[in-house]
Amino acid sequence: MENSIQDINRELMLDANATAGLLYEIFGLEMTAAPTECANCGNEGEIGTLLAFTHGPGIVLRCSTCEQVMIRIVQTPEAIYLDARGAVYLRLALPKPKSEPMMENDSLGG
């Protein structure tokens, strides 16, 4: 019986790319390519490769290797709750600073 439950759960899972819009809403960054590491098995990969279970009151993102829960996200009318205890880290890249254009004749005698 347990195998059939696992099979049904597996059939309902998508990859985490399906949660790209919500992740952008939360972080303000494109997150599917952001690296993360599973606290259970040590698998490292992009968030978009996690297994997404979206058919509940919230979203559960599981490791694609060991299927342990890495991230839980629940939205209410007042707040978004994010639990990332199953991840060793989520890496958020900072935007690259914009360089100022060089002027041909600057005020230093050129």
N, C-alpha and C positions, 0 to 999 in steps of 0.2 A: 504494500500500500504506500509506503514512504517513497518509493521510486516514482509512482504515478504522480504524487504531489510535487516532487522535485521536477518532473517532466513538465507539468502544467505551469509551475513557476518559471521554468526556463523558457517556455513558449511565450510567456507574457513579458519577458524582459527584452528591452531594446538596448542599443548602445547609448552611451551618455550624450552623444551628439543630439539626441532627441530633446535634451534639456538645455540646449545652447541658449535659447532665449531667456529662460529663467536665470541661468548662471550669469548672463550679461546684465540682467536686471539687478542681481544681487551685488556683483563685483564691479560693474561698469567697464569690464574688459571682456574680450573674447577669451573664454576659459577652456574650450575643448582641447586646445593644444598645450595647455599648461601641464607641466609634469607634476606627478604625485607619487607617493610610495605607500604601499599597503603596510599597516602596522602589524598585521598577522603573518604574512609570508615574505614580505620584503620586495614584492614585485614592484618595479618602477615602470611607469608608462604615462601616457597623456590621459587627462580626465575623460576625453571623448571615447577612450577604449573601455571605460568601466561599463558594467552592466547596469542598466537603469530599469528599475521596477516602478512604473508610474501609475499603476492601477489601485492605489490606496488613498488614504487621506493625505498622503504626502508623497515625496519621491525618495527612493532608496537607491543609492549608487553602491554597487558591490564590485569587489576586485574581480577582474576577468580571469585570474588564475585560480584563486582559492574560494571565491564567491563569498568571502566575509564582507560584512557591511563596512563601508569606508565613510560614507557621507549620508546623512539624512537631512531632508529639507521639507519643512512644513510651512505653508502660507496660511495666515488667518487674515481677517479684515484689518487687523491692527498691526501685524508684524510678520516678519519672516524668521523662522527658527532654523538655524543651521547647526548640525552636530557633525563634526569631522573627527571624532575620536578614533576612528578606524584608519585614519591617514597619519603617517609620520609627518608629512608636510604637504602643503599645496603651494606651489611656487607661482607667485604673481610677478610678472615682469614689469618693471617700471618703463614708462614711455621714454624714448630716447629724446634728450634735450635738442631743441632746434638750434642749429648754429646760426650765428648772425652773419650775413653776407659781408665779405671783405670789400672795402671801398678802394678804388684805384688811387685816389689822392686823399690821403687822410690828413689830419691837421698837424702831423709831425714833420712837416716840411717836404712832402712828396708831391 
